[in-house]
Amino acid sequence: MVDENIFFDYEKRPGLKQKNKFIKEQIKPLVSIITSYYNSKEFLKQTVNSVINQTFPYWEWIIVDDGSTQKETYEILKSLEAKDSRIKVYHKQNEGLAKGRDYAIKYSTTKYILPLDADDLIDPTYIETLYFTLETNKEASFAFTNSVGFGKYIYLSNPDFDSERMKTDNHITATSLIRKEKIIELGGYGLAKRYVNEDWHLWLRMLAKGYYPVQVSFYGFWYRRRKISLLSEINDEKKKENILRLQDLKAEADKITKKVNAKIYPQDDKTNIEYNKLDFTEDIKPIDNGDNVLYIIPWLKSDEKLFKKIKEESKNKNVIILTTKYLGYVNRQKLEQYSTIFDLTTFLDKKYWLGFIEYILNSRKVIKIVVDKTQDKKILNFVSNKNIETNLIEYKDDEKEYKRLIKRYNFNQSIIGRILRKIRRSFI
C-alpha cells in the first residue's frame, strides 16, 4: 500500500464508541458471527461496539460461553442478548476455543461463518465488504482482509497470500468470512487438538483440498496482542505442547501437494466497466439511517477544499464515499471520521462496480450523488440516469501539496517532531 506506514493511525481503533443502535426487530441474517467466549469481560464492550457499528446489519451473532469462571459472565451475556434480537447466547462446559466454535456453528442459520474472538475488532465495513467479495467470487472458499496488530505490539500485516508459506507460517487471520459448507465438510475446528492453532489447522486442511481464498486489501481486522494469552503460553518452545503442535500442523501441511493461488485485490483489471446486477441483494431491506450523500471519486489525497466539503456535509447527513483508484491509507482514516468508505478496487472486480453502486442506492436513502468528471463514462451515465440529484465536480488533487503532506508526516514521526509535539502538549 502507498505510504501506509506514514499515514496509519493505530489510535483510530474500531468500536471506541457505539454509533449504531441495538436492533429489536427480527432481521433475516446473511452472515453468522461466532464467538467462543471465555473470561473476556475486560475487552468485550469494544468488540460489541465494533459489531453493532457494522454498515451491514444482516448478521446474527452466536456467542458461546465456554465455561467462563468470571462471576459476571452470565449477567453480561444475558444483558447483551436482551438488547439485540440478532445476538444469541449459549452456555456449555469448557472444552476450548475449537469446540466452542463448532458448538456455535451448530446454531448458525446462514451460509457464511465469521469467527470473532471476544477481544478483537472489525472495521465498520468489514462484513459488508467480505460478503460481497464472496458473493461475486463463487468459487472461493473464504475471504480475509489485511490486519492490524494492537495492544502489546502494534504492526500492519499485509503479506500476499502464499500457500507454500502457509505450511510454516500462518499469515491469515482467524476472523475470515468462510463458507459454512466447507467447514462442515472438513469436520469443523474440533479436529485440531486442543494445543493446536485451530484456525491454522483449518486453513491447511482447506489448502490440501485445493480450496482458495480471496485477499481483500484494506485493514479490516484488528488483532489484540495481549501481554498474557493462551496462544502466547502455547507458543513457549520449552513446553511439550508446542512440540506436539508443530508435529500435528506439519502433518496437515505435508498433505498440501500443489500450490494454491489466492485471488488478491486489487486486481490488474483492464476490463471495461459493465453493468452486472447483483441479484442476491433483492432480499436486503433498505437501511433506515437517515439521509445519505454518495460521493464517487478516484481518491482524496490532497484536495483540501473537497475534504472540507465532505466534513461540513457530514454534520447533518451520512456521507458514503466510493473510490475507484487504489491508494491504500492516504487520508483514509482522516476521511473515515466523517464518512463510510468503500474502496471498490480492494474487494470487487470492475464488472460489479455498477451493481454495487446500485446496491448502495437501493439499500440507503441517498438524496444526492456527487461524482467527479474524470470517472468512466459508464459510471457517469449510470448515476445520471437515476432519479436522484447528481452534482458533477472537478477533482483537483495537487501532487505538490501531497508531497508536502508526506514531508510533514515524516517530520512529525522524527525525534525532533515528537519532542516539539510533547512541548506543545505541555502548554495546552
FIRO-909781 format. One record per residue (C-alpha): chain; x, y, z negated; residue in three letters; residue number from 0. Coordinates in pm, 1 decimal. Example, Ala and Ser with C-alpha at 12.3 -4.5 7.8 and 13.67 -1.06 7.14 Angstrom:
<sites>
(site A; (1230.0; -450.0; -780.0); Ala; 0)
(site A; (1367.0; -106.0; -714.0); Ser; 1)
</sites>
This chain:
<sites>
(site A; (0.0; 0.0; 0.0); Met; 0)
(site A; (115.2; 352.0; 73.7); Val; 1)
(site A; (279.7; 528.9; -222.0); Asp; 2)
(site A; (64.3; 329.9; -466.4); Glu; 3)
(site A; (319.6; 327.3; -747.5); Asn; 4)
(site A; (330.6; 704.5; -732.8); Ile; 5)
(site A; (-43.4; 758.4; -733.9); Phe; 6)
(site A; (-176.1; 478.1; -952.4); Phe; 7)
(site A; (-303.1; 580.3; -1297.0); Asp; 8)
(site A; (-320.2; 292.9; -1548.1); Tyr; 9)
(site A; (-527.8; 504.3; -1785.8); Glu; 10)
(site A; (-826.1; 506.2; -1549.7); Lys; 11)
(site A; (-947.4; 163.8; -1655.4); Arg; 12)
(site A; (-1294.6; 39.0; -1568.9); Pro; 13)
(site A; (-1550.5; 23.3; -1848.2); Gly; 14)
(site A; (-1421.4; 303.0; -2069.9); Leu; 15)
(site A; (-1781.9; 427.9; -2075.3); Lys; 16)
(site A; (-2113.2; 267.8; -1984.8); Gln; 17)
(site A; (-2252.6; 461.0; -1687.4); Lys; 18)
(site A; (-2538.7; 238.0; -1570.4); Asn; 19)
(site A; (-2836.8; 140.8; -1781.1); Lys; 20)
(site A; (-2922.6; -206.4; -1902.2); Phe; 21)
(site A; (-3196.0; -363.9; -1689.5); Ile; 22)
(site A; (-3500.4; -528.3; -1846.4); Lys; 23)
(site A; (-3697.2; -627.4; -1537.5); Glu; 24)
(site A; (-3624.0; -952.6; -1359.5); Gln; 25)
(site A; (-3384.5; -925.5; -1063.5); Ile; 26)
(site A; (-3305.6; -1207.6; -824.4); Lys; 27)
(site A; (-2932.6; -1275.4; -874.5); Pro; 28)
(site A; (-2692.3; -1332.3; -585.4); Leu; 29)
(site A; (-2376.0; -1382.4; -791.6); Val; 30)
(site A; (-2322.3; -1575.0; -1117.4); Ser; 31)
(site A; (-2065.4; -1429.1; -1356.3); Ile; 32)
(site A; (-1945.8; -1691.9; -1604.3); Ile; 33)
(site A; (-1762.4; -1623.7; -1929.8); Thr; 34)
(site A; (-1634.0; -1876.3; -2181.5); Ser; 35)
(site A; (-1629.6; -1665.3; -2496.2); Tyr; 36)
(site A; (-1405.3; -1732.9; -2794.5); Tyr; 37)
(site A; (-1328.8; -1473.9; -3063.8); Asn; 38)
(site A; (-1306.7; -1175.9; -2826.5); Ser; 39)
(site A; (-1521.8; -916.2; -3004.6); Lys; 40)
(site A; (-1236.5; -662.5; -3007.5); Glu; 41)
(site A; (-1244.7; -620.3; -2627.8); Phe; 42)
(site A; (-1595.1; -733.9; -2531.4); Leu; 43)
(site A; (-1756.0; -389.4; -2519.7); Lys; 44)
(site A; (-1528.3; -261.0; -2243.2); Gln; 45)
(site A; (-1575.0; -581.7; -2045.5); Thr; 46)
(site A; (-1952.2; -546.0; -2081.9); Val; 47)
(site A; (-1934.2; -185.4; -1961.7); Asn; 48)
(site A; (-1734.9; -289.7; -1654.3); Ser; 49)
(site A; (-2005.5; -542.9; -1566.1); Val; 50)
(site A; (-2304.7; -316.5; -1634.9); Ile; 51)
(site A; (-2137.9; -43.4; -1425.4); Asn; 52)
(site A; (-2129.7; -260.8; -1112.9); Gln; 53)
(site A; (-2263.8; -92.3; -799.8); Thr; 54)
(site A; (-2423.2; -426.0; -707.9); Phe; 55)
(site A; (-2686.3; -514.4; -971.9); Pro; 56)
(site A; (-2785.0; -851.7; -827.3); Tyr; 57)
(site A; (-2596.8; -1072.1; -1070.5); Trp; 58)
(site A; (-2658.2; -1299.9; -1363.2); Glu; 59)
(site A; (-2407.4; -1324.8; -1646.8); Trp; 60)
(site A; (-2384.9; -1658.2; -1822.8); Ile; 61)
(site A; (-2186.4; -1630.2; -2145.6); Ile; 62)
(site A; (-2095.4; -1949.7; -2327.8); Val; 63)
(site A; (-1992.2; -1914.1; -2690.9); Asp; 64)
(site A; (-1726.7; -2185.7; -2708.7); Asp; 65)
(site A; (-1741.1; -2240.4; -3083.7); Gly; 66)
(site A; (-1619.0; -1896.6; -3189.2); Ser; 67)
(site A; (-1516.4; -1867.3; -3553.1); Thr; 68)
(site A; (-1579.8; -1493.1; -3589.2); Gln; 69)
(site A; (-1887.8; -1448.1; -3808.5); Lys; 70)
(site A; (-2038.4; -1169.0; -3597.9); Glu; 71)
(site A; (-2027.9; -1365.2; -3271.5); Thr; 72)
(site A; (-2388.6; -1487.7; -3279.2); Tyr; 73)
(site A; (-2531.6; -1143.2; -3357.2); Glu; 74)
(site A; (-2311.8; -968.3; -3099.5); Ile; 75)
(site A; (-2406.9; -1201.9; -2815.3); Leu; 76)
(site A; (-2773.1; -1221.8; -2917.3); Lys; 77)
(site A; (-2795.9; -841.0; -2916.1); Ser; 78)
(site A; (-2631.9; -826.1; -2573.9); Leu; 79)
(site A; (-2873.3; -1083.3; -2430.6); Glu; 80)
(site A; (-3170.7; -886.7; -2563.1); Ala; 81)
(site A; (-3057.6; -567.6; -2386.9); Lys; 82)
(site A; (-3044.0; -700.2; -2028.3); Asp; 83)
(site A; (-3253.7; -966.8; -1856.0); Ser; 84)
(site A; (-2955.4; -1068.4; -1639.7); Arg; 85)
(site A; (-2748.7; -1184.1; -1938.4); Ile; 86)
(site A; (-2793.7; -1538.5; -2072.1); Lys; 87)
(site A; (-2606.4; -1672.3; -2376.8); Val; 88)
(site A; (-2544.5; -2036.7; -2467.4); Tyr; 89)
(site A; (-2361.4; -2190.2; -2763.0); His; 90)
(site A; (-2152.5; -2506.9; -2778.5); Lys; 91)
(site A; (-1874.2; -2664.4; -2982.0); Gln; 92)
(site A; (-1520.5; -2562.7; -2897.5); Asn; 93)
(site A; (-1368.2; -2758.1; -2609.5); Glu; 94)
(site A; (-1155.5; -2495.6; -2439.8); Gly; 95)
(site A; (-1188.5; -2249.3; -2153.7); Leu; 96)
(site A; (-1220.8; -2502.6; -1871.6); Ala; 97)
(site A; (-1508.7; -2692.5; -2031.1); Lys; 98)
(site A; (-1672.0; -2363.4; -2125.7); Gly; 99)
(site A; (-1671.0; -2250.7; -1763.2); Arg; 100)
(site A; (-1811.9; -2582.6; -1642.5); Asp; 101)
(site A; (-2086.8; -2553.8; -1903.4); Tyr; 102)
(site A; (-2175.2; -2208.4; -1771.2); Ala; 103)
(site A; (-2176.0; -2327.5; -1409.1); Ile; 104)
(site A; (-2443.2; -2585.6; -1500.1); Lys; 105)
(site A; (-2680.0; -2299.5; -1583.3); Tyr; 106)
(site A; (-2591.5; -2079.2; -1284.3); Ser; 107)
(site A; (-2857.0; -2026.9; -1016.6); Thr; 108)
(site A; (-2661.9; -1870.4; -728.8); Thr; 109)
(site A; (-2415.4; -1996.4; -468.6); Lys; 110)
(site A; (-2129.9; -1777.0; -591.5); Tyr; 111)
(site A; (-1932.5; -1807.8; -915.7); Ile; 112)
(site A; (-1725.7; -1525.6; -1066.0); Leu; 113)
(site A; (-1522.5; -1634.5; -1372.6); Pro; 114)
(site A; (-1455.0; -1340.7; -1603.2); Leu; 115)
(site A; (-1273.7; -1363.2; -1935.8); Asp; 116)
(site A; (-1424.2; -1158.0; -2217.7); Ala; 117)
(site A; (-1127.4; -921.3; -2239.6); Asp; 118)
(site A; (-1066.7; -849.5; -1869.2); Asp; 119)
(site A; (-1220.1; -578.0; -1649.5); Leu; 120)
(site A; (-1356.6; -538.8; -1297.5); Ile; 121)
(site A; (-1377.8; -230.0; -1078.1); Asp; 122)
(site A; (-1734.4; -96.0; -1026.2); Pro; 123)
(site A; (-1740.9; -210.4; -661.3); Thr; 124)
(site A; (-1582.3; -549.0; -733.4); Tyr; 125)
(site A; (-1887.3; -773.4; -698.3); Ile; 126)
(site A; (-2040.7; -581.8; -408.0); Glu; 127)
(site A; (-1715.7; -586.0; -211.5); Thr; 128)
(site A; (-1636.3; -954.9; -263.3); Leu; 129)
(site A; (-1997.0; -1057.2; -197.4); Tyr; 130)
(site A; (-1992.2; -901.2; 148.6); Phe; 131)
(site A; (-1643.9; -1037.5; 214.7); Thr; 132)
(site A; (-1759.2; -1395.9; 166.3); Leu; 133)
(site A; (-2090.9; -1339.5; 340.6); Glu; 134)
(site A; (-1903.2; -1223.3; 651.2); Thr; 135)
(site A; (-1632.1; -1490.0; 623.7); Asn; 136)
(site A; (-1844.8; -1803.9; 609.0); Lys; 137)
(site A; (-1554.0; -2048.9; 634.0); Glu; 138)
(site A; (-1357.6; -1903.4; 341.4); Ala; 139)
(site A; (-1399.5; -2077.4; 5.9); Ser; 140)
(site A; (-1311.4; -1789.7; -226.2); Phe; 141)
(site A; (-1208.2; -1424.4; -226.1); Ala; 142)
(site A; (-989.0; -1221.0; -458.8); Phe; 143)
(site A; (-850.1; -869.2; -487.5); Thr; 144)
(site A; (-514.2; -731.5; -585.6); Asn; 145)
(site A; (-482.3; -690.8; -961.5); Ser; 146)
(site A; (-363.9; -454.0; -1233.5); Val; 147)
(site A; (-189.6; -566.7; -1548.6); Gly; 148)
(site A; (-260.9; -350.2; -1853.4); Phe; 149)
(site A; (-214.8; -367.7; -2228.2); Gly; 150)
(site A; (118.3; -501.0; -2348.7); Lys; 151)
(site A; (256.1; -485.3; -1992.5); Tyr; 152)
(site A; (148.3; -264.3; -1703.0); Ile; 153)
(site A; (204.1; -353.3; -1339.6); Tyr; 154)
(site A; (44.7; -375.9; -996.7); Leu; 155)
(site A; (20.7; -718.2; -835.3); Ser; 156)
(site A; (-41.7; -736.0; -460.5); Asn; 157)
(site A; (169.8; -1012.8; -301.5); Pro; 158)
(site A; (34.3; -1156.7; 21.3); Asp; 159)
(site A; (-116.1; -1497.6; -37.1); Phe; 160)
(site A; (127.9; -1782.0; 30.7); Asp; 161)
(site A; (18.5; -2143.2; -16.0); Ser; 162)
(site A; (380.8; -2258.9; -48.2); Glu; 163)
(site A; (449.4; -2009.0; -324.1); Arg; 164)
(site A; (128.0; -2119.3; -496.5); Met; 165)
(site A; (291.8; -2456.5; -564.2); Lys; 166)
(site A; (526.5; -2294.4; -816.5); Thr; 167)
(site A; (372.9; -1954.1; -889.2); Asp; 168)
(site A; (4.9; -1874.0; -935.9); Asn; 169)
(site A; (-37.1; -1528.7; -781.9); His; 170)
(site A; (-418.7; -1540.9; -755.7); Ile; 171)
(site A; (-637.4; -1405.6; -1033.2); Thr; 172)
(site A; (-881.4; -1639.0; -1205.3); Ala; 173)
(site A; (-1152.3; -1377.9; -1151.5); Thr; 174)
(site A; (-1215.9; -1455.0; -786.3); Ser; 175)
(site A; (-1553.5; -1498.5; -618.7); Leu; 176)
(site A; (-1588.5; -1869.6; -541.7); Ile; 177)
(site A; (-1842.8; -2076.0; -352.0); Arg; 178)
(site A; (-2002.5; -2289.3; -623.2); Lys; 179)
(site A; (-2035.4; -2591.1; -394.4); Glu; 180)
(site A; (-1655.5; -2608.1; -368.1); Lys; 181)
(site A; (-1606.5; -2602.6; -745.5); Ile; 182)
(site A; (-1863.3; -2879.1; -793.4); Ile; 183)
(site A; (-1719.2; -3085.2; -508.5); Glu; 184)
(site A; (-1376.6; -3076.9; -673.6); Leu; 185)
(site A; (-1506.2; -3175.3; -1016.4); Gly; 186)
(site A; (-1503.1; -2833.4; -1181.2); Gly; 187)
(site A; (-1243.7; -2675.7; -1406.3); Tyr; 188)
(site A; (-1259.8; -2956.7; -1661.3); Gly; 189)
(site A; (-1044.4; -3191.5; -1454.9); Leu; 190)
(site A; (-749.3; -2988.3; -1575.5); Ala; 191)
(site A; (-602.3; -3095.7; -1907.9); Lys; 192)
(site A; (-652.0; -2850.8; -2191.2); Arg; 193)
(site A; (-288.8; -2742.0; -2178.7); Tyr; 194)
(site A; (-304.0; -2667.5; -1802.8); Val; 195)
(site A; (-385.7; -2333.4; -1639.8); Asn; 196)
(site A; (-732.4; -2442.1; -1526.6); Glu; 197)
(site A; (-770.1; -2173.6; -1258.8); Asp; 198)
(site A; (-431.0; -2255.5; -1101.7); Trp; 199)
(site A; (-519.9; -2625.2; -1114.4); His; 200)
(site A; (-842.5; -2549.9; -921.5); Leu; 201)
(site A; (-661.9; -2340.6; -658.5); Trp; 202)
(site A; (-412.0; -2622.2; -597.8); Leu; 203)
(site A; (-692.4; -2874.6; -552.6); Arg; 204)
(site A; (-864.1; -2638.5; -308.1); Met; 205)
(site A; (-547.6; -2586.9; -106.4); Leu; 206)
(site A; (-491.2; -2962.3; -90.8); Ala; 207)
(site A; (-830.1; -2980.7; 82.9); Lys; 208)
(site A; (-730.8; -2701.1; 322.0); Gly; 209)
(site A; (-978.0; -2453.7; 168.2); Tyr; 210)
(site A; (-856.3; -2099.2; 225.6); Tyr; 211)
(site A; (-921.5; -1763.1; 55.6); Pro; 212)
(site A; (-974.2; -1404.6; 165.8); Val; 213)
(site A; (-748.1; -1144.3; 8.7); Gln; 214)
(site A; (-919.3; -808.6; -37.9); Val; 215)
(site A; (-663.3; -529.0; -57.2); Ser; 216)
(site A; (-768.5; -298.3; -334.5); Phe; 217)
(site A; (-706.7; -314.8; -708.5); Tyr; 218)
(site A; (-1036.7; -460.2; -821.7); Gly; 219)
(site A; (-933.6; -680.8; -1114.3); Phe; 220)
(site A; (-773.1; -561.3; -1438.9); Trp; 221)
(site A; (-595.2; -831.7; -1637.4); Tyr; 222)
(site A; (-547.4; -753.2; -2004.1); Arg; 223)
(site A; (-199.6; -851.6; -2124.6); Arg; 224)
(site A; (-229.2; -914.0; -2497.2); Arg; 225)
(site A; (53.3; -947.3; -2749.0); Lys; 226)
(site A; (-75.5; -1286.9; -2859.1); Ile; 227)
(site A; (-287.4; -1506.2; -2635.9); Ser; 228)
(site A; (-346.9; -1873.4; -2572.3); Leu; 229)
(site A; (-160.6; -1852.9; -2242.2); Leu; 230)
(site A; (144.8; -1686.0; -2395.9); Ser; 231)
(site A; (161.8; -1961.2; -2654.2); Glu; 232)
(site A; (126.3; -2237.7; -2396.3); Ile; 233)
(site A; (396.6; -2082.9; -2179.4); Asn; 234)
(site A; (653.5; -2127.8; -2455.7); Asp; 235)
(site A; (903.7; -2361.6; -2285.9); Glu; 236)
(site A; (1000.2; -2512.8; -2620.4); Lys; 237)
(site A; (661.8; -2672.4; -2656.2); Lys; 238)
(site A; (577.8; -3017.0; -2534.4); Lys; 239)
(site A; (253.5; -2892.8; -2380.1); Glu; 240)
(site A; (445.1; -2675.1; -2138.2); Asn; 241)
(site A; (638.3; -2972.9; -2002.9); Ile; 242)
(site A; (314.6; -3166.1; -1955.3); Leu; 243)
(site A; (153.0; -2862.5; -1795.0); Arg; 244)
(site A; (424.8; -2831.0; -1533.6); Leu; 245)
(site A; (413.0; -3202.8; -1461.2); Gln; 246)
(site A; (37.3; -3200.0; -1405.2); Asp; 247)
(site A; (48.7; -2887.9; -1188.3); Leu; 248)
(site A; (331.3; -3033.6; -979.5); Lys; 249)
(site A; (127.2; -3348.8; -924.2); Ala; 250)
(site A; (-150.0; -3135.5; -771.4); Glu; 251)
(site A; (94.0; -2914.5; -578.8); Ala; 252)
(site A; (251.5; -3221.6; -417.1); Asp; 253)
(site A; (-86.4; -3303.0; -261.2); Lys; 254)
(site A; (-66.0; -2985.2; -50.1); Ile; 255)
(site A; (96.0; -3119.1; 266.5); Thr; 256)
(site A; (3.4; -2840.5; 509.6); Lys; 257)
(site A; (37.6; -2464.4; 492.5); Lys; 258)
(site A; (-292.7; -2289.2; 421.9); Val; 259)
(site A; (-328.9; -1939.4; 563.0); Asn; 260)
(site A; (-546.3; -1681.4; 391.8); Ala; 261)
(site A; (-730.9; -1406.4; 569.8); Lys; 262)
(site A; (-566.4; -1091.3; 439.4); Ile; 263)
(site A; (-716.5; -743.7; 471.1); Tyr; 264)
(site A; (-654.8; -500.7; 622.2); Pro; 265)
(site A; (-657.2; -696.9; 944.8); Gln; 266)
(site A; (-477.4; -590.4; 1259.0); Asp; 267)
(site A; (-823.7; -542.3; 1406.2); Asp; 268)
(site A; (-804.9; -390.5; 1753.3); Lys; 269)
(site A; (-1158.7; -489.3; 1846.8); Thr; 270)
(site A; (-1425.4; -234.1; 1918.6); Asn; 271)
(site A; (-1681.8; -137.3; 1659.8); Ile; 272)
(site A; (-2006.4; -318.2; 1735.7); Glu; 273)
(site A; (-2341.0; -344.7; 1558.7); Tyr; 274)
(site A; (-2397.6; -672.8; 1378.5); Asn; 275)
(site A; (-2692.6; -674.4; 1144.3); Lys; 276)
(site A; (-2621.9; -817.3; 800.9); Leu; 277)
(site A; (-2929.0; -1041.1; 789.6); Asp; 278)
(site A; (-2861.2; -1165.0; 438.4); Phe; 279)
(site A; (-2934.1; -819.0; 294.5); Thr; 280)
(site A; (-3307.8; -837.7; 363.3); Glu; 281)
(site A; (-3388.3; -967.8; 14.0); Asp; 282)
(site A; (-3194.4; -686.7; -153.7); Ile; 283)
(site A; (-3422.1; -421.9; -300.1); Lys; 284)
(site A; (-3316.7; -55.0; -296.3); Pro; 285)
(site A; (-3110.3; 58.7; -593.6); Ile; 286)
(site A; (-3300.6; 328.4; -783.0); Asp; 287)
(site A; (-3015.6; 553.8; -891.9); Asn; 288)
(site A; (-3131.8; 892.7; -765.2); Gly; 289)
(site A; (-3031.9; 1092.2; -457.7); Asp; 290)
(site A; (-2716.2; 991.5; -272.0); Asn; 291)
(site A; (-2489.5; 1167.7; -24.2); Val; 292)
(site A; (-2291.1; 941.6; 207.9); Leu; 293)
(site A; (-1950.2; 1053.9; 337.3); Tyr; 294)
(site A; (-1783.5; 866.8; 624.0); Ile; 295)
(site A; (-1424.7; 986.1; 661.5); Ile; 296)
(site A; (-1082.3; 837.7; 751.4); Pro; 297)
(site A; (-935.0; 908.0; 408.3); Trp; 298)
(site A; (-876.2; 1207.0; 182.4); Leu; 299)
(site A; (-505.4; 1275.4; 144.4); Lys; 300)
(site A; (-469.7; 1648.9; 102.7); Ser; 301)
(site A; (-787.0; 1822.8; 222.8); Asp; 302)
(site A; (-848.6; 2015.3; -98.3); Glu; 303)
(site A; (-1145.7; 2200.6; 49.5); Lys; 304)
(site A; (-1327.3; 1873.6; 118.3); Leu; 305)
(site A; (-1230.2; 1736.3; -221.6); Phe; 306)
(site A; (-1381.6; 2039.6; -395.5); Lys; 307)
(site A; (-1697.3; 1999.4; -189.0); Lys; 308)
(site A; (-1731.6; 1635.3; -299.1); Ile; 309)
(site A; (-1665.2; 1728.4; -660.7); Lys; 310)
(site A; (-1929.3; 2000.5; -650.9); Glu; 311)
(site A; (-2184.0; 1777.4; -477.5); Glu; 312)
(site A; (-2138.1; 1507.6; -742.6); Ser; 313)
(site A; (-2277.7; 1736.9; -1013.1); Lys; 314)
(site A; (-2638.2; 1668.7; -911.4); Asn; 315)
(site A; (-2615.3; 1379.3; -664.1); Lys; 316)
(site A; (-2441.1; 1045.9; -631.4); Asn; 317)
(site A; (-2162.5; 1054.2; -374.5); Val; 318)
(site A; (-2066.5; 743.0; -176.4); Ile; 319)
(site A; (-1754.3; 750.6; 40.0); Ile; 320)
(site A; (-1684.9; 501.7; 318.6); Leu; 321)
(site A; (-1329.7; 526.7; 453.1); Thr; 322)
(site A; (-1209.3; 388.6; 784.3); Thr; 323)
(site A; (-831.8; 426.6; 753.5); Lys; 324)
(site A; (-617.7; 221.9; 517.7); Tyr; 325)
(site A; (-416.4; 443.8; 285.2); Leu; 326)
(site A; (-421.7; 248.5; -39.1); Gly; 327)
(site A; (-439.7; 457.3; -353.6); Tyr; 328)
(site A; (-359.6; 802.4; -221.8); Val; 329)
(site A; (-604.1; 1011.2; -428.1); Asn; 330)
(site A; (-845.1; 717.0; -458.8); Arg; 331)
(site A; (-867.4; 723.6; -838.4); Gln; 332)
(site A; (-895.7; 1101.4; -831.0); Lys; 333)
(site A; (-1195.0; 1073.8; -598.8); Leu; 334)
(site A; (-1347.9; 788.9; -798.9); Glu; 335)
(site A; (-1409.5; 1032.1; -1083.2); Gln; 336)
(site A; (-1680.0; 1186.3; -864.7); Tyr; 337)
(site A; (-1781.2; 917.3; -618.2); Ser; 338)
(site A; (-1809.0; 549.6; -530.4); Thr; 339)
(site A; (-1552.8; 444.0; -271.0); Ile; 340)
(site A; (-1560.1; 158.7; -21.7); Phe; 341)
(site A; (-1252.3; 134.3; 198.8); Asp; 342)
(site A; (-1402.4; -63.5; 487.3); Leu; 343)
(site A; (-1059.1; -174.1; 608.6); Thr; 344)
(site A; (-992.6; -363.5; 283.8); Thr; 345)
(site A; (-1283.1; -609.9; 294.8); Phe; 346)
(site A; (-1467.1; -610.6; 631.8); Leu; 347)
(site A; (-1397.1; -677.4; 997.7); Asp; 348)
(site A; (-1478.8; -384.8; 1225.2); Lys; 349)
(site A; (-1769.2; -572.4; 1379.3); Lys; 350)
(site A; (-1952.7; -547.0; 1044.5); Tyr; 351)
(site A; (-1887.6; -180.0; 969.2); Trp; 352)
(site A; (-2209.7; -50.7; 1121.3); Leu; 353)
(site A; (-2404.4; -326.1; 949.1); Gly; 354)
(site A; (-2254.4; -225.5; 614.6); Phe; 355)
(site A; (-2335.7; 140.2; 676.7); Ile; 356)
(site A; (-2694.5; 34.2; 746.1); Glu; 357)
(site A; (-2695.4; -171.8; 424.9); Tyr; 358)
(site A; (-2581.6; 132.4; 223.1); Ile; 359)
(site A; (-2857.6; 342.5; 378.4); Leu; 360)
(site A; (-3119.6; 76.3; 305.6); Asn; 361)
(site A; (-3007.6; -8.0; -47.7); Ser; 362)
(site A; (-2972.2; 352.0; -172.5); Arg; 363)
(site A; (-3178.9; 664.9; -139.5); Lys; 364)
(site A; (-2942.1; 851.5; 93.3); Val; 365)
(site A; (-3066.7; 1204.1; 158.7); Ile; 366)
(site A; (-2767.4; 1328.2; 359.1); Lys; 367)
(site A; (-2482.6; 1187.4; 567.3); Ile; 368)
(site A; (-2156.1; 1377.2; 608.7); Val; 369)
(site A; (-1930.8; 1237.8; 882.3); Val; 370)
(site A; (-1612.6; 1374.6; 1034.6); Asp; 371)
(site A; (-1590.6; 1436.7; 1408.2); Lys; 372)
(site A; (-1288.2; 1208.5; 1450.5); Thr; 373)
(site A; (-1489.5; 893.4; 1380.8); Gln; 374)
(site A; (-1551.0; 636.0; 1651.1); Asp; 375)
(site A; (-1836.2; 747.2; 1878.6); Lys; 376)
(site A; (-2036.6; 437.2; 1786.3); Lys; 377)
(site A; (-2032.5; 541.1; 1421.3); Ile; 378)
(site A; (-2132.3; 895.6; 1513.2); Leu; 379)
(site A; (-2415.9; 777.2; 1735.8); Asn; 380)
(site A; (-2531.4; 520.7; 1480.0); Phe; 381)
(site A; (-2573.0; 767.5; 1193.0); Val; 382)
(site A; (-2715.0; 1044.7; 1413.5); Ser; 383)
(site A; (-2999.6; 814.3; 1515.4); Asn; 384)
(site A; (-3108.9; 766.6; 1154.6); Lys; 385)
(site A; (-3386.7; 986.7; 1026.1); Asn; 386)
(site A; (-3151.4; 1143.5; 769.9); Ile; 387)
(site A; (-2990.3; 1485.5; 761.3); Glu; 388)
(site A; (-2644.4; 1446.2; 918.6); Thr; 389)
(site A; (-2365.1; 1702.0; 895.2); Asn; 390)
(site A; (-2051.2; 1689.7; 1108.0); Leu; 391)
(site A; (-1728.9; 1816.9; 953.0); Ile; 392)
(site A; (-1376.7; 1875.9; 1075.8); Glu; 393)
(site A; (-1145.4; 1654.1; 876.8); Tyr; 394)
(site A; (-826.6; 1850.7; 801.6); Lys; 395)
(site A; (-559.5; 1664.3; 612.4); Asp; 396)
(site A; (-241.3; 1871.0; 603.5); Asp; 397)
(site A; (68.5; 1649.4; 634.8); Glu; 398)
(site A; (294.2; 1918.4; 487.5); Lys; 399)
(site A; (62.6; 1955.1; 189.2); Glu; 400)
(site A; (65.3; 1578.2; 147.0); Tyr; 401)
(site A; (446.6; 1572.5; 138.3); Lys; 402)
(site A; (440.5; 1847.4; -124.5); Arg; 403)
(site A; (195.5; 1635.0; -321.1); Leu; 404)
(site A; (436.6; 1339.7; -308.7); Ile; 405)
(site A; (721.7; 1558.0; -432.5); Lys; 406)
(site A; (507.7; 1686.1; -718.8); Arg; 407)
(site A; (417.1; 1331.5; -823.2); Tyr; 408)
(site A; (782.6; 1224.7; -810.0); Asn; 409)
(site A; (886.8; 1523.7; -1021.3); Phe; 410)
(site A; (616.0; 1454.5; -1279.2); Asn; 411)
(site A; (749.2; 1098.9; -1316.0); Gln; 412)
(site A; (1108.9; 1214.4; -1360.4); Ser; 413)
(site A; (1269.8; 1262.7; -1703.1); Ile; 414)
(site A; (1257.6; 1641.6; -1667.0); Ile; 415)
(site A; (892.8; 1630.3; -1562.5); Gly; 416)
(site A; (799.1; 1415.2; -1861.9); Arg; 417)
(site A; (982.3; 1649.0; -2102.3); Ile; 418)
(site A; (805.0; 1951.7; -1957.2); Leu; 419)
(site A; (465.2; 1779.8; -1988.2); Arg; 420)
(site A; (541.5; 1694.6; -2350.2); Lys; 421)
(site A; (637.0; 2056.1; -2420.9); Ile; 422)
(site A; (318.4; 2184.8; -2255.8); Arg; 423)
(site A; (103.8; 1946.3; -2460.5); Arg; 424)
(site A; (266.4; 2068.2; -2783.4); Ser; 425)
(site A; (130.5; 2418.7; -2716.1); Phe; 426)
(site A; (-226.1; 2302.1; -2647.9); Ile; 427)
</sites>
